[in-house]
Amino acid sequence: MKRISILSVAATVAALALIPSTQAQAGIHFEPGVGWHFLNSEDSSGTKSSGNGFGADLRLGYNFSHLAIGAAGGMSFVTFKNAAAGQPANQWMTLGAFAQFAFPAFPINLRGQYDFISDSGVTVAGVKGGRKGNNLRFGLGYRIIPKLALNVDYIITTFTDAYAAGVTTAIPTGTRDKSDTSIFVSLSVPLGM
């Protein structure tokens, strides 16, 4: 499986940003984005960890004038500061639903998103292990030009299950992380909004 280079993704986003803008009243909403993910975590014993890495997301839905609703998905490759030498980046995949409002008089977008799938895992020596749960996400976007937005998303994650080597077990409430929060800063191309 070939990996998509950061440069090719950035070039695609830049090319899509050059598509002429139109005032869409209703229609399909398509918004790809690329950015950088900053993650902070504190486990039940108080041990803190943080990491960061490249991410990409996509929102696909329908516009109703200045409101867009639909499905959203994303993937990030986060490297933790306290990771063992040679450990690969943590792969984080999400899938959910979003609602986004674009203010007509200001170049601002407000977004809420619920990811019903949040899977954070890493494969070491051929064995994949990680955690699953859900995300609550709040976003603010600034439209630099009509088809290019700078976004900042605040993400609250609740991991409910752990898995390793194909076996999934529930994480008891008392041993779940105290907090798993992250910030995703991205550039996106909001087509149709």
N, C-alpha and C positions, 0 to 999 in steps of 0.2 A: 504494500500500500504506500503510495507516494505521499509525502507531506507537502502541504501547500506552503510555499515560502511567504514570509511576512511581506516582502517586497511585491510579490504578485498580487496579494490581497489588497495592499495599500494602493497599488496602481489601479486595480479594478474599482475600488471605492472612489478614487480621484476621477476616473473616467465617468463614473455614474453621476458624480457631482456636476459635471459639465452639461448634462442634459438640460435643455431649456425648461424653465419653470412655467407652469400653467396654473391658473386658479381652479383647482378641482373642487367641485361641490360634493360629489359622491363618487365612489369608485374603489378600486383595489388599493390597499396600502401595502407597500413593500419597502422595508427599511433594513438594509444590511449595515453592519458596523464592525469596526475593529478598534481595539484599545488595550489598556493595561489594567490588570486586576491586582488590587492590594487587599490582602486577607489578614485578619487578626482572629486568634482563637484563644480561649482559656478553658482548660478541661476542668472536671469536677474537683480535682485536687489543687487547683489554682495555678497549674503550670501554663504559662503563656507561650504562644508561638505565632510567628508571622511569616508571610511570604508574599511574593508577587510574580507576575508573569503575563504573557501575551494572551489575549482573549478575542473572540469574535462572537457576534450575536446576530440574530435575524428576527424581525417582526413581520408577520404576514397577516393581513386582515382586510377589513373594509372600512372606508371613510364615510362618515355621515357629517358633511360640512367640515367642521373643525374637530370632530371627535373620531378617533380611530379605535377599533377593537379587533382582537384576533388572537392568534397563537404566536408564541415566542419561544425561541430556543437559543442555546448558547454553548460555547465550549471554551474553557480556559486551561492553560498549562502553567500551573503555579509551582514554583520552587520555594520550599520552606528554608528559612535561614538556619534552622537546626537540623536539616536533613543530613543523613549519613553520606560520606564521600561516595560519589558515583551513583547515588540513588536518582532514578529518573524523576522528572517533574510529575507532580500530582495532576491528573487529568480530571477536570470538573465539567460535567455535562448537565444541562438543565433543559426542561421543557415545561411550558405553562401557558397562561393567558394574560393578556395585557389590555389596558384601556389608556388612551393618550389623548390629551386635549391640547390643541395648538391655539394660543391666543391670537385672534385676528389682528389686533392693533399693535402687538408686541412680538418680537422674534423669540418667544418663549414657548416651550412644550413642557407640560406636566404629565407624568406617567406613573401609573400603579401597575404592578405585575405580581401575580402569584404563580410560582413554579411548583407544580405538584410532583415533579420529579427533579431531584437534585442528587446527583451521584458523583461522589468525590473518591477517586481511587488511584492506585499506583500498581504497576506490575513489576515485581522483583523476582528474578530467577524463574520466570514463566508462570508465577502465581499472582493472580490479581486479588487485591484486598482493598477495602475501603469502607465508606459509610454512605448511607442513603437517607434521604429525608425530603424536606421542602424548603422553599424560600419565600420570603415576603420582600418585595423590592419596590423602592420609591425612586423615581428619576426626575431630573430636571435637565432640559435641553435648551441650548441657545442656538438658534439658526444663524450661522455666520453669513451664509448666503442662502437663498431659498432652498437649495438642494444639498446643503451640507450643514450638519448640526454637531455641536460639541455637547456631549452628555456626561452627566455625573449621576451614577446610580448608587444608592445605599442599599445593601442587601443584608437581611437578617436570615440566617439559616438555622433550621432545627433538624439535627440528624437523629433519626429514630431507630435505624437498623445498621448493623455492622456485617460485613461479609468478607470471607476469605476462602479461596480454593473452592468456590461454588456453594458454600454453606452460609446462609443468612440467619442471623439471630437478632432479636430485639434488644435494644440498649435500654436497660432499666432506667426509669426516670431519674433516680438519685445519682446515677453515674454518667448522665449525659453532660456534654460540655456546658459550662456556665454561659458562654457566649461564643458565637461564630458569626462575625460580621465582616463585611468586606465593602470596598468601594471599587466601582468599575468606571474608569474614565475612558471615553471612547469618542470617535468620530463616526457619524453615520450619515447615510444618504436617504432621507425620507422622501421617497417617490410617491406621488399622489396625495401629499398632504400640504 
